[in-house]
Amino acid sequence: MPPLFSRHWFLTTLLALAAVSVLIRLGIWQLDRLSQRRAFNASVIAQQTAAPLALDSSTLSEDWGHMEYRAVTATGTYDHAQQVILRNQVWQTRPGMHLLTPLVISGTNQAVLVDRGWIPSEDSAPDRRSKYDEPGILTVRGVIRRPQTKPDLGGVPDPPLAPGQTRLDAWNIVNLERISQQVSIPLLAVYVQQSPESTQATPPYRAEPQLDLTEGPHFGYALQWFTFAAILAVGYPVYVRRQSSNAKRQTSDQGN
């Protein structure tokens, strides 16, 4: 019987084989992550380079959920009475909120929620943020964003409504599924992150989405895991043979 599967080494060999399998699986997992990252990057670039679309009566049936980061325009009237705020937003290290306002799309009975940008925390109360209202018919330019149903890892979920409470005014995530339940006009299943103007002298301040379109460290991590697997797969048998040879040599010396 080869030393690797002798009674003395059998259990250790099984553990080593299991470890090699885990290391290889980790490498494959990182390659899968790399493939997903590349697919995401390609999708984002395709949307960013596509021609802007108009959100209007002729396009409301589009599958906007697959068009995240595509440039869009929407013309309509803001419903400030049903506006909410997004907590814990920062502008140049200053804490504040984002305004989320339904825009009733002209010629339709539907609205799209618009992230109108950052305002300082001291203006987050309803009676103070009204100074940021934008009356009349206007055209909004921005990018399509997909909503969230749960916070990112480590984030805080939005609380349920308390007894007798009919709406939440401040949210931790843009949860359109829940926000739409307290808005009287139907909301699209996506929202618009409004693009910044050429000059932003006063709030609301806006920025383009910050995206990392690199491939990340996944390929390097995959090589690392495969290298560890190779070292263990080659090094362990060498170690066992060396230990077995030393044991035989010692036994022979003792017999002499």
LOKEDO-598531 format. One record per residue: y, x, z of N, C-alpha, C in turn; residue in one letter. Coordinates in pm, whole numbers, plus 50000, padded with zeros to 5 digits. Layout:
<pados>
YXZYXZYXZa...
</pados>
This chain:
<pados>
498805008550000500005000050000501245008850000m502225005949914503465013749914504115013250052p504775024150090505405024450224506355012850248p507035008250144507994997350163507344984950221l506074982450188505404970250231504284973050331f504344984650391503394987550498503754979350621s502864978850716503094970850836504364975450908r504624988350907505764993750980507094989750916h507124988950780508384986550709508524972550651w507484964250663507464951350593508674942550628f508934940650756510034931750797511384937550755l511564950550773512824956950732513034955750582t511954957050506512054955650360512484941650321t511924931650388512334917950359513824916050388l514304921650499515724920650531516584927750426l516114939350380516854946750278516914938950147a515784932850108515754924849985516704912849997l516704906550115517604895250137519064899750127a519364911450183520734916550179521164919550035a520264925549957520564928349816520834915349741v520024905149768520214892249701521574886149737s521944887149864523234881549907524384889149841v524274902449835525334910449773525474907149624l524354905649555524404901949413525024888149396i524634878949485525204865349476526704865449500r527164873649592528604874849616529324880349492l528684889949425529274895049302529364884449194g528294876549179528304865749080529354855349116i529494852449246530514842849291531914847549253w532174860649269533484865849231533694865049080q532644867049002532774865548856533054850948819l532424841648893532724827448871534184824548904d534684830249015536084828349051537004834048944r536604845448888537404851448780537444842348659l536294836448625536234827248511537134815048535s537094809748657537944798348690539424802248682q539734814248732541124818848729541614820148586r540784825848498541174827248359541374813748293r540484804248323540614790848265541904784148313a542214785748443543444780048497544654786348430f544664799548419545804806448357546004801848213n544894800648140544994796348000545554782247991a545114773548082545604759748082547094759248113s547524767048213548944767048250549794772348135v549364783348074550144789147964550234779447847i549134772447820549144762747710550144751647737a550224746947862551164736347896552604741547895q552794753647946554154759147952554734761847814q553874764847718554344768047583554364755847490t553844744647540553844732447458555244726547452a555484718847349556794712347334557004702247446a558224700947495558484690947601558154676847553p557694668647648557384654647618558374645747692l558564633847639559424624047704558564614047779a558894611847905558244601347983558964588247951l558344580047866558974567347832557894557047806d558294545447758557334534447741556214537847644s556444547247553555424550447453554434561047501s554734567647612553864578547658553284576147798t553574564847860553124562647997551604562148009l550914559247899549454558547905548784572147887s549584582747867549024596147852548314600447980e547344609547964546634615048080547464626648135d548504623348210549434633448259548774642948359w547684638648423547024647248520546504660148462g546264660448330545794672548264546944680348200h548184676548232549334683148171550214689848275m549624693848386550454700048490551164712448435e552434713548470553354724348431553924722548290y553634711448225554264708848096555674703548118r556604708048036557984703448046558094689047999a558874681048075559064667048039560524663148064v560904652248002562184645848032561914631348065t562744625848150562614611648185564004606048206a564244594648147565544588048160565374575248239t566254573248335566164561348418567174561348530g566874553248632567784551448745567034554448874t567634562448960567004565649088567054553649182y565934551549253565864541449359565964548849492d567194551549536567394559549656566924552349783h566844539249778566414531749897564964534649931a564164539149833562754542049859562464557049856q563494564849872563394579449875562734584150005q561964594949996561374601450114561694616450105v561334623650210561584638050211560284645650233i560254657850184559114666850200559504677650300l558774678350410559114687550520558844702150486r559394710750572559044725050578559224732150445n560374730150384560704737050260561784747450288q561734758550215562624769750242563414773150116v564694776050136565524781150027566224793650076w565834805250021566424817950060566424819650212q565264817450272564974818750417565534807350501t566294798350443566864787150519565874775450522r565584769850640564684758350647565374745750596p564574736950539565144724550489564064715050442g564454705750357563574695250304563774694250153m562804688050088562964684349948563124669149939h563974664749850564154650449825563144645749722l562404635249756561444629149664561914614949636l562364612749513563034600149481562364593449361t562014580549372561484573549254562554571949148p562204575549026563084573248910562484561848829l563184550548826562714539048748562984541948600v561904543348523562014547648384562584536448299i563614539648224564314529648142563344522448048s563484509248041562674501147950561274498448000g560984501848127559644499648183559774493648323t558624489548375558574484948514557844495248599n557904507948560557254518648633558264529548669q557854537548767558714548448812557894561148824a558594572248822557954585148848558684591348966v557924597049058558544603649173559084617149127l560324620049164560964632549123561284640749246v560814653349246561224662949348562574668249304d563634663349369564984666449325565494679649381r564724686049471565134699149519565414699449668g565914710849711566074714349854567434710249907w567404704750029568624702350105568414708150244i569474711750316569324717550449568804707450551p568164712550655567564703950757568574694550820s569804699250839570804691050907571204678750825e570834678350696571154666850612569934658150584d568864659850660567624652750628567614638350676s568464634750771568504620950817568994611750705a568474599350698568854590450586570354588550570p571084587650682572514585150669573284597350620d572694609150630573374621350586572934625550446r571694622750410571244627150278571734617950168r572344606750204572864597650101573954604150017s574564614950069575604621549989575024628649866k573704629849863573054635949747572584625549646y572894612849671572494602349577573134604649439d572384601049336572854602249197572774588549132e573874581249128573844567649072573854567648920p573514556048866573614554148721572374558848646g572414556948515571324561148428571504575948396i570454583648415570534598048387569204602948333l569254614548275568054620948219567674632948305t566434632848349565914643548435565024652648352v565204665548368564344675348303563564682848410r562274684348386561454691148485560084694148430g559124696148521557734698748483556824689248558v555754685748493554754677048553554024684548664i553854677948777553074683548887552034673448933r550874678648970549824670149025550024668449175r549744656749228549934654649372548794660649453p548934660249585547894664549677547394652449754q546144653249795545594643149887545304649150023t545284662350031545114669050160545864682250154k546294687350269547084699750269546244711850234p546924722650196546244735250174545634740150305d544774750050296544114755550414545154759650517l545024754450638545964757650744547144748150752g547264739150653548384729750652548134717950745g549184710150766549124698650857549094685950774v548084677350794548054664850717549114655150765p549464645850680550424635550719549764625750815d550494621250915549894612051013549704598250955p548774590551009548664576450967549844568551020p550064556950962551124548351010550804543451150l551814543551236551654538351371551654523151366a551114516651469551144501951472552574496651453p552734487551360554034481851332554884489951236g554434501951201555184510551109554794507150966q555774505850877555504501950739555654513350640t556304524250682556494535450591556714548350668r556384559450600556714572750650557914577750572l558864583350643560054588550577559894603350543d559184610850627559034625250607557554628450588a557264636350485555884639550447555664654550447w554394658550471554024672650466553534676850328n552994667550252552524670150117552954658550027i552944660949897553284650149802552004642349775v551724633149866550504624949856550874611749788n550834611849654551264600149579550384587949607l549134590449639548234579249668548764571149786e549284577949888549824571050004551274566949985r552054575849923553484572549903553624559949819i552774558449717552874546749629552634533649703s551924534349817551654522149894552904516749963q553944524949976555154520350041556344519249944q556044520649814557074519249711556794506449635v557814498149617557614484849561557374484749410s557714495549342557494496349197556354506149171i555474503449073554334512549048554804526649014p554164536449078554464550549052553404556548961l553834565548872552864573148793552024581848886l550854585848838549924593648920550294608348928a551404612248866551924625848875553384624848916v553954636148957555384636248986556064647148905y557374647048905558154656648829558884665848924v558704678848906559504688648978560704691748891q561884687448935563074688848853563434703448835q563804706948714564164720748681565584723748726s565884736348757567244739948798568214739248682p569464736348717570534736848618570964751448601e571814753748503572284767548480573074772748598s573804763848664574544767648786574164757948896t573964763149016573624754949131574584758349244q575764752349240576784755549339576544748549471a575904736749466575664728949587574254723449584t573694719849701572384713349703572444700049629p571294694749587569954700449602569724712749514p569154723149574568824735349501567404734049446y567224738649322565924737249256565454750649202r564144751849189563554764049134562354760149048a562024768648954560814766648875559584769448962e558444763248931557224766349007556894781149002p556554786749117556184800849125554664802049111q554224808149002552794808848972552354823248956l551194826249008550574839248986549554837748874d549894842748756549014841348641548244854148610l548114862848711547254874448695545804870248717t544894879448693543474876348714543044878848858e543964883748940543644885749081542634896949102g542094898049223541204909149257539724906149232p539414895049165538024890549160537094900349090h537554906448979536684915848908536394928048995f537424932949064537234944349153536284941149266g536424928949322535514924949429534084923749378y533924918549254532574917449198531944931249184a532684940949130532164954549119531794960149255l532624956949355532344961849489531024956549542q530794943249528529554937449577528344942649500w528474943949367527354949049288527074963649323f528104971449352527914985349392527174986149524t527584977849620526874977649748525404973949729f525154964049640523764959949614522974971449553a523584978749459522884989949395522605001149495a523585004049580523405014549681522245011049773i522224998349817521154994249907519804993949836l519784989049711518524987949637517925001649606a518785011549580518285025049549518125033249676v519075031949766519065040449885517985036849985g517695023849998516695019950097515305025650066y514775024349943513465030349915513445045549937p514535052149899514605066749921514515069750069v515235062050149515215064150294513815061750350y513145051150306511815047950357510825058950320v510865063450194509945074150153510195086950233r511465089850256511785101850333511265100750475r511475088950535510985087050672509465087550677q508795081750578507335081850574506815096150555s507465103950469507055117950448507235125950575s508355123850646508575130950772507515127350875n507155114150878506155109850975504805116150943a504435116950813503155123050775503165138050808k504305144450786504405158850813504235161450962r504845153051043504725154651188503295152451236q502645142251176501245139651212500345151351172t500615157051053499815168451007500015180551096s501295182751138501605194051224500915192551359d500915180151412500275177751541498755179751532q498175176151414496735177851397496335192351390g497275200851341496975215051335497215221751470n
</pados>
